[in-house]
Amino acid sequence: MKKLVVLALVLAATPAFADEAIVASAPPAKTLGVDAIAVVPVGNYGNVATLGIGATARLEVPAGSGFVTGRLGAIFHAMNNTQATSLTLIPAYVGYRQPVGPGGGYIAGEIGITYAYATMDTSLGRISGSDSELGLALMAGLRRGTLDLRAGLFAPDVNNALGLIASAGYDFAAF
């Protein structure tokens, strides 16, 4: 009988394993990050440019079950036409990132203004032009700690341009 009482006391004193679904956790933090971007233009966009590379600064703020996002950066393009010397896109987008499942996967959509700046060499000298258009990005991604990988569609001009985009990001601050 004594052995049963001792066994019951030992079992009662053994720490319980916490269920992760019940444990309270801190709310997600606001994050600042940077993303390296690669764009492969297709269609009319691909007739002008071959490849775009660049970077964006990213802010994410928890909202509901996901995150409101803000992004600002620059994408520099290699050109198809030998006369065109440069095309630079400056996307300024806001959107929403919705986590999917517990593994770090997510879907995201962003919309905003894309400012485009191009230069071209002519027989009369160098000319330049700029324009701003409504742009968007629809992506799926994976987050692991401070690393953010994503890929999807990029439309710097929703009426006339489409590309495939991939990015690798790093969150350097949380507050």
C-alpha positions in Angstrom: 0.0 0.0 0.0 2.9 2.3 0.8 4.3 1.7 -2.6 1.1 2.7 -4.3 0.9 6.0 -2.3 4.6 6.8 -3.2 3.9 6.0 -6.9 0.8 8.2 -6.9 2.8 11.1 -5.3 5.6 10.7 -7.9 3.2 10.7 -10.8 1.4 13.7 -9.4 4.7 15.6 -8.9 5.8 14.8 -12.5 5.4 18.0 -14.6 2.6 17.9 -17.2 3.4 18.3 -20.8 1.7 21.4 -22.1 -0.6 21.3 -25.1 0.6 23.8 -27.6 -2.9 24.7 -28.5 -3.6 25.8 -25.0 -0.4 27.6 -24.1 -0.8 31.4 -24.3 1.6 33.1 -26.7 2.7 36.6 -27.3 1.0 38.4 -30.2 3.0 38.5 -33.4 5.4 41.4 -33.7 5.5 44.1 -36.3 8.5 43.5 -38.6 10.8 45.4 -40.8 12.6 43.5 -43.5 14.3 43.6 -46.9 13.7 41.4 -49.9 15.9 40.6 -52.9 13.7 40.3 -56.0 14.0 38.7 -59.5 11.4 39.3 -62.2 11.1 37.5 -65.5 8.8 39.6 -67.8 6.4 37.8 -70.1 4.1 39.1 -72.9 4.4 42.8 -73.9 6.6 43.4 -70.8 8.9 40.6 -72.0 9.2 42.2 -75.5 10.9 45.2 -73.8 12.8 43.7 -70.9 14.5 40.4 -70.3 15.2 40.3 -66.5 14.6 42.5 -63.6 16.5 42.4 -60.3 16.2 44.7 -57.3 15.2 45.0 -53.6 12.4 46.3 -51.5 12.0 47.4 -47.9 9.0 45.6 -46.2 6.8 46.5 -43.2 4.4 43.9 -41.8 1.8 44.7 -39.1 -0.4 42.0 -37.5 -4.1 42.5 -38.4 -6.7 39.8 -37.7 -5.4 36.4 -38.6 -2.8 37.8 -41.0 -0.6 40.8 -41.6 -1.0 44.1 -43.4 2.1 44.7 -45.6 3.8 47.7 -47.1 6.6 47.5 -49.6 8.8 50.1 -51.4 11.8 49.4 -53.6 13.4 49.4 -57.0 13.7 46.8 -59.8 16.3 47.4 -62.5 15.9 45.7 -65.9 18.1 44.3 -68.6 16.7 45.4 -72.0 16.0 43.6 -75.2 16.3 46.6 -77.5 19.8 47.8 -78.1 18.6 51.4 -78.2 16.9 51.3 -74.8 19.5 51.6 -72.1 17.5 51.3 -68.9 14.1 50.6 -67.3 13.6 51.1 -63.6 10.4 50.2 -61.8 9.7 51.6 -58.3 6.8 49.7 -56.7 5.0 51.3 -53.7 2.5 48.6 -52.7 0.2 47.7 -49.7 -1.4 44.4 -49.2 -2.3 41.5 -46.9 -0.4 38.3 -46.1 -2.6 35.4 -44.9 -0.9 32.4 -43.2 -2.1 29.0 -44.4 -1.7 26.1 -42.0 0.9 25.7 -39.2 4.0 25.1 -41.5 4.8 28.7 -42.3 3.1 28.8 -45.7 1.0 31.8 -46.8 -0.7 33.6 -49.7 -0.3 37.3 -50.2 -1.8 40.0 -52.4 -0.5 43.6 -52.9 -1.7 46.5 -54.9 -0.3 50.0 -55.4 1.5 52.4 -57.7 4.4 51.4 -59.9 6.5 54.3 -61.0 8.5 53.5 -64.2 11.5 55.4 -65.5 13.1 54.6 -68.8 16.0 56.1 -70.9 16.8 55.5 -74.6 19.7 56.6 -76.8 18.7 58.1 -80.1 20.5 59.9 -83.0 19.5 63.1 -81.3 20.9 62.1 -77.9 19.5 60.4 -74.8 15.8 60.8 -74.0 14.0 59.7 -70.9 10.4 59.2 -69.9 8.5 58.3 -66.8 5.0 57.1 -66.0 3.0 55.7 -63.0 0.5 52.9 -63.3 -1.6 50.7 -61.0 0.3 47.6 -60.2 -0.2 44.4 -58.2 1.4 41.2 -57.0 -0.2 37.9 -56.2 2.2 35.4 -54.4 2.5 32.3 -52.3 5.4 31.9 -49.9 7.0 30.3 -46.9 8.3 31.9 -43.7 10.8 30.2 -41.4 11.8 32.5 -38.6 13.3 35.6 -40.1 13.5 34.1 -43.6 10.7 34.8 -46.1 10.6 33.1 -49.5 7.9 33.8 -52.1 7.0 33.5 -55.7 4.1 34.5 -57.9 2.7 36.9 -60.5 3.8 40.6 -60.8 1.9 43.1 -62.9 3.7 46.5 -62.7 0.9 47.8 -65.1 -2.3 45.8 -64.6 -3.5 46.7 -68.1 -0.4 45.9 -70.1 2.4 44.1 -68.2 2.9 40.8 -66.5 5.9 38.9 -65.1 6.9 36.1 -62.8 8.4 37.2 -59.6 10.5 35.5 -56.9 12.0 37.0 -53.7 14.0 36.0 -50.7 13.6 38.2 -47.7 15.0 38.7 -44.2 13.4 40.4 -41.2 16.0 42.5 -39.5 13.8 44.1 -36.8 10.7 43.2 -34.8 9.0 45.6 -32.5 
